Amino acid sequence: MRLPDSEWRHWPGMDALLAALDAERGKVRFVGGAVRDSLLGIAVEDVDCATVFPPDEVMQRLEGADIKVVPTGLKHGTVTAIIDGKPIEVTTLRRDVDTDGRHATIEYSEDWEEDAARRDFTINALSADPLSGEIFDYFGGEADLEARRVRFIGLPAERIAEDHLRILRFFRFHARFGAGLPNPAGLAAAEKHAKSLMALSRERIADELLKILALPDPSDTVVLMIERGIFAPVLPEIASADALARLIRREQSFDQPGDPVRRLAALLPPEPDTATAVATRLKLSRAQRKRLATATARIPGDTAEPRALAYRHSMEGAIDRLLLCPTNDTVTGDALAHLTANPPPAHMPLKGGELIAMGVEAGPEVAIMLREIEDVWIAEDFPDEARVREIAREIISFA
């Protein structure tokens, strides 16, 4: 098998990069995801290369060819070349000297198979000659690709001990590339060593979890992860995937893009305090924390007033709540269609200064009265400016 002659292999500047790294003498190869995805016919966005040259020589060679290069990961043997605005990671062949489940101490190598053996799964260990397209497969990755099988290189328990995050990566790659049940040996090792996830930073767990949830339909895989106790050590709040499966079906039915934060909300109880605690534990961004709390505050009544919901929580927040709302699909679909066709105004057409001009004394009372007016305006489904002024006069007269 040879690497397909894909468009990414002809990006402007690619020939110059390969020449600088002596591709003619086999000193550089394409590795990892670009090779795997090209063989699967999947569009390639990120390209990685491996080379026998040490990082300082890689930088000298690339700079000598007028290619911009950034020392993005020198301690790991990685630099990033920029060609036509696209980043290409170039990493020196390596061997692991020591690992602690989170980090590895490495030495540089000139052995392609030794470097490939460091990778987690056979389908990620494929490499290709950039000129001839010849595929180098040391661990049966091509057969696993054809069988849609995600399999650890070597003993799964040993690979997990090197980096505990590989437990979550195993499920992510199965959800993306696998068919049927996961590889039994990998699944057994992941289940047995699930508690080792507690040694990882919560940021790494969050990043991998959101990548899983961003896949087109990871619901079956998430069910399996719950059944095998994978979440229990770090996210015991995730106990059912029923709401996730319903959400994904609705996203597809109502032509809404799948969103990982919304899908995380589906996995959590409808309790904003719990969502906030989980978001804090995972060290999500402030915007993600707010969105998660809003989404988990869903109630059946959300579909009755979708425009009011969007005004108070943004269109994004309202769409989250409607898709997650525990009502039937017809009611949800009607509410979404109504909201999409009739989004609420961005703000109420009345300011505090206008209230003062109408006789309200400047001070805290202005803000209080504005909120009262806004509540009536929202309840009346956002009438025009003339009606807002009528509402204001009515409230002023009773003050």
C-alpha positions in Angstrom: 0.0 0.0 0.0 1.2 3.5 -0.8 0.1 6.9 0.5 -2.5 8.5 -1.7 -1.4 11.5 -3.7 -3.5 13.9 -1.6 -3.7 17.6 -1.9 -1.9 18.3 1.3 1.3 16.7 -0.1 1.5 19.6 -2.6 1.0 22.5 -0.2 3.1 25.4 -1.3 6.5 25.1 0.5 6.2 21.4 1.1 8.8 20.5 -1.5 11.2 23.0 0.0 10.7 21.6 3.5 11.3 18.0 2.4 14.4 19.0 0.4 15.8 20.8 3.4 15.3 17.7 5.5 17.0 15.5 2.9 14.0 13.4 1.8 15.9 12.1 -1.1 18.0 10.0 1.3 15.1 9.0 3.5 15.9 11.3 6.4 12.3 12.5 6.9 8.9 10.8 6.8 5.3 11.8 7.2 4.0 10.2 10.4 0.8 9.8 12.5 -2.6 11.2 11.7 -1.9 12.6 8.2 -0.8 9.1 7.1 -3.7 7.4 8.9 -6.4 9.8 7.6 -5.1 9.8 4.0 -5.4 6.0 3.9 -8.9 6.3 5.2 -9.8 9.0 2.7 -10.4 11.6 5.4 -9.4 15.2 4.8 -6.0 16.1 6.4 -5.6 19.4 8.2 -2.5 18.7 10.4 0.7 17.3 9.1 3.5 15.9 11.2 7.0 14.8 10.1 9.7 12.8 11.8 13.4 13.0 11.0 16.7 11.6 12.1 18.2 15.1 12.5 18.4 16.6 16.0 16.3 19.7 16.6 19.1 22.3 16.3 20.1 20.9 12.9 16.4 20.8 11.8 16.2 24.5 12.6 19.4 25.3 10.8 18.3 23.4 7.7 14.9 25.0 7.6 16.2 28.5 8.2 18.8 27.9 5.5 15.9 27.2 3.1 14.2 30.4 4.1 11.5 28.5 5.9 10.2 30.1 9.1 10.7 27.7 12.1 9.5 28.1 15.7 11.0 26.1 18.6 7.6 25.0 20.0 8.8 21.9 21.9 12.5 21.6 21.9 12.6 19.6 25.1 10.5 17.0 23.3 12.5 17.2 20.1 9.8 19.2 18.2 10.0 22.3 16.2 7.3 23.8 14.0 7.9 24.9 10.4 5.5 27.4 8.8 4.8 26.9 5.1 2.2 29.0 3.3 0.8 29.9 6.8 0.4 26.2 7.7 2.2 24.7 10.7 4.1 21.5 10.1 5.5 19.8 13.3 8.9 18.2 12.8 10.1 15.9 15.5 13.4 14.1 15.9 13.2 10.3 16.3 13.1 9.4 20.0 13.1 6.6 22.5 11.6 6.8 26.0 14.1 6.5 28.9 11.6 6.9 31.7 7.9 7.6 32.2 5.7 8.4 35.2 2.3 8.1 33.7 2.2 11.8 32.8 5.6 12.7 31.3 8.4 10.9 29.5 12.1 11.4 29.6 13.4 10.9 26.1 16.6 10.4 24.1 17.1 11.0 20.4 17.3 8.0 18.1 17.9 7.1 14.5 15.7 4.0 14.6 12.4 4.5 12.9 10.8 1.4 14.4 11.9 2.4 17.9 10.3 5.8 17.4 7.1 4.2 16.1 7.0 1.9 19.1 6.5 5.0 21.4 3.1 5.7 19.9 -0.1 4.5 21.5 -2.0 2.7 18.8 -1.0 0.7 15.8 -3.0 3.0 13.5 -1.1 6.0 14.7 2.3 4.4 14.2 2.2 4.3 10.4 4.8 6.4 8.5 5.3 7.2 4.8 8.2 8.1 2.6 7.2 11.6 1.4 8.5 11.1 -2.1 7.6 7.5 -3.0 4.6 7.3 -0.7 5.8 3.9 0.6 4.1 3.0 3.9 6.1 1.7 6.8 4.0 -0.4 9.1 5.8 -2.1 12.0 2.9 -3.2 14.1 0.0 -4.2 11.9 -1.6 -0.8 11.7 -2.8 -1.2 8.1 -4.8 -4.3 8.9 -6.3 -2.6 12.0 -7.3 0.3 9.9 -9.0 -2.0 7.4 -10.8 -3.8 10.3 -11.6 -0.5 12.0 -9.9 -1.8 15.1 -8.1 0.4 17.7 -5.3 -1.6 19.2 -2.5 -0.7 21.6 1.1 -1.3 20.5 2.5 -4.0 22.8 0.8 -4.7 26.2 -2.1 -2.3 26.9 -1.3 -2.1 30.6 2.3 -1.0 29.9 1.2 1.7 27.5 -1.4 3.0 29.9 1.3 3.1 32.7 3.4 5.3 30.4 0.6 7.8 30.0 -2.7 7.4 31.8 -4.4 9.7 29.3 -4.2 6.8 26.9 -7.3 5.4 28.6 -9.4 8.2 27.3 -7.6 8.3 24.0 -8.4 4.6 23.5 -12.1 5.4 23.8 -11.9 8.5 21.6 -10.1 6.7 18.8 -12.5 3.9 19.0 -15.5 6.3 18.8 -13.9 7.9 15.7 -12.4 5.0 13.9 -13.6 1.8 15.5 -16.4 -0.6 14.7 -18.3 -2.9 17.0 -16.9 -3.4 20.5 -13.4 -2.1 21.3 -10.4 -4.4 21.3 -10.9 -6.7 24.3 -7.4 -6.4 25.7 -7.4 -2.7 25.5 -10.9 -2.4 27.0 -9.9 -4.7 29.9 -6.8 -2.7 30.6 -8.6 0.6 30.5 -11.3 -0.7 32.9 -8.7 -2.2 35.3 -6.6 1.0 35.4 -9.3 3.6 35.3 -8.3 4.9 38.8 -5.0 6.0 37.3 -6.8 8.9 35.6 -6.8 10.5 39.1 -3.1 11.2 38.6 -3.7 13.4 35.6 -4.3 17.1 35.5 -7.9 18.0 35.2 -7.1 20.2 32.2 -5.8 17.1 30.2 -8.9 15.2 31.2 -11.2 18.0 30.1 -9.4 18.4 26.8 -9.8 14.7 26.0 -13.4 14.5 27.2 -14.4 17.4 25.1 -12.7 15.9 22.1 -14.7 12.7 22.6 -17.9 14.7 22.9 -17.1 16.7 19.7 -17.2 13.5 17.6 -20.2 13.0 15.3 -21.9 10.5 17.6 -19.9 9.2 20.6 -23.0 8.1 22.5 -22.4 4.3 22.3 -18.8 4.8 23.4 -19.8 7.0 26.3 -22.4 4.3 27.4 -19.5 1.8 27.4 -17.3 4.1 29.4 -20.0 4.5 32.0 -20.7 0.8 32.2 -17.0 0.0 32.6 -16.5 2.7 35.4 -14.1 4.9 33.4 -15.6 8.1 34.6 -16.2 7.1 38.2 -12.8 8.1 39.6 -12.8 11.6 38.2 -16.3 12.4 37.1 -18.7 10.4 39.2 -21.6 12.8 38.3 -21.7 11.1 34.8 -24.0 8.1 35.4 -26.2 7.9 32.3 -25.9 8.7 28.6 -29.7 8.6 27.9 -29.9 12.4 27.6 -26.8 12.5 25.5 -28.3 10.1 23.0 -31.5 12.1 22.8 -29.5 15.3 22.4 -27.4 14.0 19.5 -30.5 12.7 17.8 -32.1 16.2 18.1 -28.9 18.0 16.9 -29.0 15.8 13.8 -32.8 16.1 13.3 -32.8 19.9 13.7 -29.6 20.6 11.8 -27.7 21.9 14.8 -24.0 21.4 15.0 -22.9 19.1 17.8 -21.3 21.0 20.6 -19.1 19.3 23.3 -20.0 21.7 26.1 -23.7 21.2 25.4 -23.2 17.4 25.3 -21.3 17.5 28.6 -24.4 19.3 30.1 -26.5 16.3 28.8 -24.3 13.9 30.8 -24.7 15.9 34.0 -27.8 16.1 36.3 -30.0 19.2 35.6 -28.4 21.0 38.5 -26.5 24.2 37.9 -24.6 23.9 41.2 -23.3 20.5 40.2 -22.4 21.7 36.7 -20.5 24.6 38.2 -18.6 22.2 40.5 -17.7 20.0 37.6 -16.6 22.9 35.4 -14.4 24.2 38.2 -12.9 20.8 38.8 -12.1 20.5 35.0 -10.8 24.1 35.0 -13.0 25.0 32.0 -12.9 28.6 30.8 -15.2 31.2 32.4 -17.4 31.2 29.3 -17.7 27.4 29.3 -18.6 27.3 33.0 -21.3 29.8 32.5 -22.7 28.0 29.5 -22.6 24.6 31.3 -24.5 26.1 34.3 -27.1 27.7 32.0 -27.6 24.5 30.1 -28.1 22.3 33.2 -30.7 24.8 34.5 -33.1 23.4 31.8 -36.8 23.0 32.7 -39.8 21.8 30.7 -41.2 25.3 30.5 -38.3 26.5 28.4 -40.1 25.6 25.2 -43.0 27.8 26.1 -41.0 31.1 25.9 -38.0 30.5 23.6 -37.5 34.2 22.8 -37.5 35.2 26.5 -35.0 32.4 27.1 -32.7 33.7 24.4 -33.0 37.3 25.6 -31.9 36.4 29.1 -29.4 33.7 28.2 -28.3 34.5 24.6 -29.3 32.6 21.5 -26.6 30.0 22.2 -27.8 29.4 25.7 -31.4 29.2 24.6 -30.6 26.6 21.8 -28.7 24.6 24.4 -31.7 24.6 26.8 -34.2 23.8 24.1 -32.3 20.9 22.7 -31.8 19.5 26.2 -35.4 20.3 27.3 -37.3 17.2 28.6 -40.2 17.6 26.2 -41.2 15.7 23.1 -39.3 16.4 19.9 -42.3 18.1 18.2 -42.6 20.7 20.9 -38.8 21.2 20.9 -38.6 21.5 17.1 -41.5 24.1 17.0 -39.8 26.2 19.7 -36.4 26.1 17.8 -38.1 27.0 14.5 -39.9 29.9 16.2 -36.8 31.2 17.8 -34.7 30.9 14.7 -37.3 32.8 12.7 -37.9 35.4 15.4 -34.8 36.1 17.5 -35.3 38.6 20.3 -34.0 42.1 20.2 -30.6 42.7 21.7 -31.8 45.2 24.3 -34.8 47.0 25.6 -35.5 50.3 23.7 -35.5 52.4 26.9 -32.6 53.8 28.9 -32.3 55.1 32.4 -31.9 58.7 31.2 -35.3 58.5 29.6 -36.9 57.4 32.8 -35.3 60.4 34.6 -36.7 62.7 31.9 -40.1 61.1 32.6 -39.8 62.2 36.3 -38.1 59.4 38.1 -35.6 60.6 40.6 -32.0 59.7 39.7 -30.6 56.9 41.9 -31.1 53.2 42.7 -34.8 53.5 41.9 -34.0 53.9 38.2 -32.3 50.5 37.9 -35.1 48.9 39.9 -37.8 50.4 37.7 -35.9 49.5 34.5 -35.9 45.8 35.6 -39.7 46.0 36.3 -40.3 47.5 32.9 -38.1 44.9 31.2 -39.9 42.0 32.9 -43.3 43.3 31.5 -41.7 43.9 28.1 -40.4 40.4 28.0 -43.6 38.9 29.2 -45.5 40.8 26.4 -43.0 39.3 23.8 -41.0 42.4 23.2 -43.5 45.0 21.9 -42.3 48.1 20.1 -40.8 51.3 21.6 -44.2 53.0 21.9 -45.6 50.2 24.1 -42.4 50.2 26.2 -43.0 53.9 27.0 -46.6 53.0 27.9 -45.4 50.3 30.2 -42.9 52.8 31.8 -45.7 55.4 32.4 -47.9 52.7 33.9 -45.2 51.6 36.3 -44.2 55.2 37.2 -47.9 56.0 38.0 -48.0 53.2 40.5 -44.7 54.0 42.1 
